[in-house]
Amino acid sequence: MSSSHPALHRTVTGPKVPTTRLTARQLAERAKSRAVGHLLSCQDAQGWWKGAFECNVTGDAEDLLLRQFLGIGDEKITHAAGLYIRGEQREDGTWSTFYGGPSDLSTSIEAYAALRLAGDAPDEPHMATAAAWIRAHGGIAASRVFTRIWLALFGWWKWEDLPALPPELMFLPKWFPLNIHNFAMWSRQTIASLTVVCAERPVRPAPFTLDELYPEAVTPAPAPRVPAGGWTSFFMCLDKALHVYHKVAPRRLRRAAMNSVARWITERQENDGCWGGLQVDATYALIALHLLGYRLEHPLMRAGLASLDAFAVWRQDGARMIEVSQSPVWDTSLAVTALADAGVPCDHPALIRAADWMLEKQHSRPGNWAVRTPGLDPGGWAFQFHNENNPDLDDTAEVILALRRIQHPDPAQVDAAIARGVRWSLGMQSSNGGWAAFDVDNTSSLAGRLPFCDFGEVTDPPSVDVTAHVVEMLAREGHLSDPRTRRGIAWLLAEQEEFGAWFGRWGVNYLYGTGSVVPALTAAGLPAGHPAIRRAVTWLRSVQNDDGGWGEDVRSYRYAQWAGQGTSTPSQTAWALLALLAAGERESEAVERGVGWLVQAQHEDGTWEEPHFTGTGFPGDYSIRYHLYRQVFPLMALGRYLHQETPGELPCTTTDVPPSPQP
């Protein structure tokens, strides 16, 4: 394979397995059995699986800043968070947003501030190096808006130099282009809370200055200029007008708006105390409630703070890592599918427990999605343990696919749950034929132009990978002739890139998109010889690494030359194999080499190592390392390689395997 990034093609290897006495197929069978044993051992007694959900250190830094703002700093937590943040620092003194990625200014600034809270002095070598790099790259003024909001809370940046976000936004009607529901699920809760923060403009006494992060010794550098013209100029003028309005806002109107935000926040707190199952939403909600007069002893505040503690992962070295979300529903559905692909009996006790747990998590009341589809009955599943307001199409599709692989003692209950999920999924199709994660037609082009929105995605348009999972689910549920399914298939075909791959919105990147779409299309009846599938196969072969695996760097979201290029990883190799196997390439050299790479990279305990971030939050801005990905997807690929007799069909689930982990 020809590549402009040969240095990235390192193989992540485990102990080598002797190849002299066993055939390649026998080695794959042994690797599969080991992986099955390990995965079964990871199941919780209640029936779910959950791997750690790792992002960058901004979640950990903001957790410390929140505790400083609320006056609830804890020495043990501060020390443990500092240990983690310090351990993630790169040799050049900076921090990145993903493993092996470039230095990131805003992440480095937040991490630096957090380490100052943890007691690190600015003249210590690692701090001085970080500060020098930050200054050389524009300092605080060049950071994103959300970073400067955090700094403004302590007087390290001026509120007047931040975009305005008035709470009166909550009064905009649903038909207005910039109403709260025109923002994506993950944005609207944060924005609602931040309207209070930006209206109150609080400043807490800071325990130190951050003068060392400014390029100039006395005055901060000016905020970066935004190119003028069109909507950009309009929103810059609007922002100036809103700053004036902030000074003259009628008190009664402002108070009514603040009360509206308070109702929004309190009505959406989940049973576990969090908001939307997202650490960032909970963080801003707690700040807003505190500014609205809620004392720390208030039950809402206590529950919210407790939910943040539940997101903490304490490592053996004493470090404390914050999960910005948790993925038990997603992980459980994938684990079930992987075990079923590997031949675990469909009535295995582990699968029955998983089914019972997933059935309990189905939604039975309308959530935020119902604003756009008011007549649709609920029936979806969410991503997290507790998120009653925001089920998503991706989890719903994968849960249904997983439930169909289980022989449950109450099949009528499973059938009824699946029927509700299918009806809800069909009703959530967007007008272009695709499916988004959380909403229907959440495609406003204006929301992202606000000066406030300079980081990540703020809307939720249909995506290829979610649509593929929904299409596969509908096809396997017998809805192939439904016009909505046919429109979904047509949309997927139209979205194929010229070079043969599909874009991956929620996984990195073209390998994830292609690994999702090809199995969906073959499940929907497209033959392996279909031109779209053949183009995908050709592309996958062209980007296979010399070691037999596949990998793709997060930078492929911004730079075309990175598409399909990167160090081989277990999850991305598995995605490529899932596509090739669905395309009828089981006996091909590419598949044999890919399976061989998975076998060689596996450790003796049945696990794979994967430090790379192969999940996506915001393409190019926010990456995720799902710790269970490196276990479930390779097992899926090995299972289908060994047991899938016909492309597009799922492997048989009657192979007898031991119900307990193997030594």
C-alpha positions, -999 to 999 in steps of 0.1 A, spaced: 0 0 0 13 34 -9 10 60 19 23 95 26 23 87 63 45 55 67 56 64 102 20 59 114 19 23 103 32 9 135 16 -24 146 0 -25 180 11 -60 190 5 -84 218 24 -116 225 30 -135 193 12 -168 189 31 -198 174 20 -204 138 38 -236 131 13 -261 144 -21 -243 139 -38 -232 107 -49 -196 103 -85 -206 109 -75 -224 141 -56 -194 153 -87 -172 146 -109 -197 165 -86 -196 195 -84 -158 194 -122 -157 193 -126 -181 222 -102 -161 243 -121 -129 235 -154 -145 244 -141 -155 277 -128 -121 285 -159 -103 274 -182 -125 294 -161 -118 325 -166 -81 321 -204 -82 323 -220 -66 354 -243 -87 375 -272 -66 364 -266 -76 328 -248 -46 313 -214 -39 299 -196 -6 301 -161 4 291 -145 37 302 -155 67 281 -123 87 277 -119 121 261 -93 148 266 -84 165 299 -108 195 296 -135 176 315 -110 170 343 -98 206 343 -134 220 342 -144 197 371 -116 214 392 -126 248 381 -163 241 389 -153 230 424 -132 261 429 -161 283 417 -186 267 440 -161 267 469 -161 229 474 -125 221 465 -114 187 479 -77 180 485 -79 144 475 -99 151 443 -76 180 434 -45 159 439 -59 130 419 -71 152 391 -37 169 389 -20 136 387 -41 126 357 -38 159 339 -1 160 345 3 125 332 -14 135 299 10 163 292 31 159 261 69 164 260 65 199 245 45 209 276 11 209 258 -20 188 257 -38 172 227 -74 163 222 -66 128 211 -38 102 213 -9 112 191 -27 143 179 -13 179 176 -11 203 205 -44 221 212 -43 257 226 -76 257 245 -71 223 260 -36 233 271 -49 265 287 -76 247 307 -51 220 318 -26 246 328 -52 265 349 -62 233 365 -27 224 375 -22 258 390 -53 249 412 -36 216 420 -6 235 433 19 234 404 40 266 404 44 286 371 82 283 374 82 245 375 97 232 342 66 215 329 45 246 336 70 271 322 72 251 290 34 249 287 31 287 293 57 295 267 39 274 241 6 290 249 20 325 246 37 316 213 3 305 199 -17 336 208 -24 331 245 -58 332 261 -72 356 235 -68 330 208 -86 303 227 -122 292 220 -152 309 236 -159 282 261 -124 283 275 -126 321 279 -160 317 297 -143 295 323 -115 320 327 -140 349 330 -155 332 360 -123 340 379 -115 374 363 -89 360 340 -109 373 310 -134 401 306 -171 392 302 -174 422 279 -150 406 255 -172 374 252 -202 369 229 -235 378 245 -261 350 251 -292 365 267 -317 342 286 -345 359 266 -335 333 240 -358 309 257 -388 330 247 -382 326 209 -410 306 194 -405 272 178 -408 286 143 -380 311 149 -347 301 133 -326 304 165 -350 290 190 -336 266 216 -348 235 198 -328 245 167 -297 234 185 -287 198 189 -296 178 220 -260 181 234 -260 219 227 -294 231 240 -290 222 276 -256 238 277 -268 269 260 -298 272 283 -276 271 313 -250 295 299 -277 322 292 -279 326 330 -241 326 334 -236 352 306 -264 373 321 -251 372 356 -214 375 346 -201 363 379 -164 367 390 -151 347 419 -118 357 436 -90 338 419 -62 323 440 -36 334 415 -33 353 382 -26 339 348 -6 368 335 20 343 322 -4 331 295 -7 365 278 18 372 250 21 408 263 32 413 299 6 439 309 -25 439 286 -41 409 270 -39 405 232 -70 416 214 -96 389 206 -91 374 172 -109 390 143 -135 372 123 -137 377 86 -165 401 77 -193 396 52 -227 380 49 -241 363 79 -209 367 98 -212 405 97 -249 402 106 -242 381 137 -213 403 148 -236 433 147 -262 414 165 -237 405 192 -229 442 197 -266 450 200 -270 422 226 -242 436 246 -260 470 247 -293 452 255 -276 435 285 -271 470 300 -307 481 295 -327 448 297 -360 454 315 -358 438 349 -391 421 348 -384 406 314 -350 395 324 -363 379 356 -390 361 337 -364 348 313 -342 336 341 -372 318 357 -379 302 323 -343 289 322 -347 276 358 -378 256 349 -360 242 318 -331 231 339 -350 216 368 -375 198 347 -347 180 328 -326 168 357 -325 130 355 -330 105 383 -293 102 389 -290 140 393 -273 145 359 -286 163 328 -287 143 296 -261 119 309 -234 145 300 -209 159 324 -206 192 306 -244 197 307 -244 189 344 -215 213 351 -231 243 335 -265 235 350 -250 235 385 -233 269 379 -266 283 366 -287 270 394 -262 283 419 -264 318 403 -302 315 404 -300 312 442 -299 274 447 -277 267 477 -253 238 477 -275 220 503 -305 221 479 -315 185 468 -311 194 431 -275 207 437 -266 177 459 -279 153 433 -261 171 405 -227 171 423 -232 134 432 -238 126 396 -204 142 387 -187 120 413 -203 90 395 -184 100 363 -150 97 380 -128 67 372 -102 62 399 -71 45 385 -47 22 404 -20 49 404 -43 73 423 -52 94 393 -88 104 388 -102 106 352 -136 122 345 -159 105 319 -178 132 301 -205 106 295 -211 69 301 -221 43 274 -237 13 290 -266 8 266 -244 13 236 -217 -10 250 -242 -37 260 -259 -39 226 -225 -42 209 -213 -68 234 -244 -89 228 -239 -87 190 -203 -96 193 -210 -126 215 -237 -138 192 -215 -134 162 -189 -155 180 -214 -183 184 -224 -179 220 -257 -197 224 -287 -174 220 -301 -186 253 -269 -181 272 -276 -167 307 -253 -137 300 -274 -128 270 -307 -132 288 -295 -109 316 -284 -84 290 -318 -85 273 -336 -80 306 -315 -50 314 -320 -35 279 -357 -40 280 -359 -21 312 -341 9 296 -367 14 268 -383 48 269 -420 50 276 -427 88 276 -420 116 252 -387 135 254 -371 165 237 -375 148 203 -413 151 206 -411 189 199 -406 181 162 -427 149 161 -455 156 186 -477 127 175 -451 100 176 -453 74 204 -420 68 224 -400 36 220 -364 44 218 -333 38 239 -307 62 252 -269 59 254 -265 63 292 -278 47 324 -301 77 330 -313 99 301 -351 98 299 -353 129 277 -330 120 249 -332 86 233 -312 82 201 -316 64 168 -282 48 169 -287 30 203 -322 21 194 -311 4 162 -283 -15 178 -304 -26 208 -331 -40 185 -304 -58 164 -290 -72 197 -324 -83 211 -331 -103 179 -299 -124 186 -313 -136 220 -337 -164 227 -356 -148 256 -379 -168 278 -406 -141 271 -405 -136 234 -438 -116 234 -422 -90 256 -392 -87 233 -414 -85 202 -436 -58 217 -405 -38 227 -390 -41 193 -422 -31 176 -423 1 196 -387 8 188 -393 2 151 -423 25 150 -404 52 168 -374 48 144 -395 50 113 -412 82 127 -378 98 133 -367 98 96 -356 132 84 -370 147 52 -339 139 31 -343 102 38 -316 99 64 -317 95 102 -299 118 127 -289 108 162 -315 126 183 -339 148 162 -358 151 130 -346 178 105 -323 195 130 -303 211 102 -304 249 108 -275 266 90 -278 297 112 -271 281 147 -235 274 140 -229 310 128 -234 326 162 -202 340 176 -208 319 206 -206 286 186 -169 284 177 -164 248 188 -179 215 176 -212 207 161 -243 225 174 -269 209 151 -278 173 145 -283 166 107 -287 130 94 -255 110 93 -244 81 73 -235 58 101 -267 63 121 -287 59 89 -269 27 81 -276 11 115 -313 21 112 -315 7 77 -299 -26 87 -323 -29 117 -353 -22 95 -342 -46 68 -337 -74 94 -371 -66 109 -388 -72 76 -394 -35 66 -374 -36 35 -404 -28 13 -414 2 34 -409 34 14 -390 49 43 -365 21 43 -361 25 5 -355 62 9 -329 55 35 -311 31 12 -312 57 -16 -298 83 6 -269 61 17 -260 53 -19 -261 90 -28 -238 98 2 -209 76 -10 -177 95 -16 -161 96 -50 -132 75 -38 -156 47 -25 -159 53 12 -186 67 35 -180 95 60 -182 85 97 -199 110 119 -197 91 152 -166 71 146 -132 77 130 -139 81 102 -142 67 67 -134 33 80 -163 36 105 -187 49 79 -178 23 54 -178 -5 81 -214 6 90 -228 11 55 -217 -20 36 -232 -45 61 -264 -24 61 -266 -25 23 -260 -62 20 -286 -68 48 -310 -48 27 -305 -71 -3 -279 -53 -24 -257 -79 -40 -219 -81 -34 -214 -71 -70 -233 -38 -67 -211 -10 -80 -212 9 -47 -201 -21 -28 -173 -29 -52 -160 7 -50 -160 4 -12 -140 -29 -14 -115 -13 -38 -110 16 -14 -106 -7 17 -80 -28 -1 -61 4 -12 -58 17 24 -49 -16 41 -16 -11 60 15 -32 52 11 -51 85 -24 -63 74 -45 -40 97 -63 -8 91 -62 25 109 -73 61 104 -62 92 122 -86 118 136 -70 144 113 -89 128 84 -119 150 94 -99 180 83 -73 168 58 -83 146 29 -49 130 27 -55 113 60 -86 94 48 -80 57 57 -44 65 69 -31 58 103 -16 32 127 -34 -1 126 -59 -4 155 -81 -33 166 -115 -15 162 -107 1 128 -93 -32 115 -125 -49 126 -147 -22 108 -128 -28 76 -132 -66 80 -170 -63 87 -174 -44 55 -153 -68 35 -170 -99 49 -204 -84 42 -192 -78 6 -184 -115 1 -146 -111 5 -142 -139 31 -116 -158 11 -97 -128 -1 -61 -120 8 -72 -87 24 -95 -105 48 -69 -132 56 -43 -105 63 -67 -85 84 -77 -115 105 -41 -124 109 -33 -90 122 -61 -93 148 -48 -127 159 -13 -115 162 -22 -83 181 -43 -101 207 -29 -106 242 -30 -140 260 -59 -129 282 -81 -123 251 -78 -86 250 -65 -61 225 -46 -28 233 -58 4 216 -46 38 229 -59 55 199 -92 75 199 -115 59 173 -148 73 185 -161 108 176 -180 134 195 -175 164 172 -157 156 140 -122 171 142 -129 188 175 -138 163 201 -127 126 200 -135 97 222 -117 66 232 -143 39 239 -124 14 260 -147 -15 250 -144 -9 212 -111 -28 211 -129 -59 225 -163 -60 209 -155 -51 173 -126 -75 168 -148 -103 183 -175 -94 158 -151 -96 129 -136 -129 140 -170 -143 147 -183 -134 112 -152 -146 96 -155 -180 112 -193 -184 111 -209 -162 85 -218 -185 56 -236 -160 34 -227 -124 30 -253 -102 46 -266 -129 69 -258 -131 106 -238 -161 119 -255 -190 135 -260 -186 173 -260 -223 183 -223 -230 186 -216 -243 220 -191 -223 240 -183 -225 277 -204 -200 298 -174 -189 319 -141 -172 310 -113 -195 299 -79 -194 315 
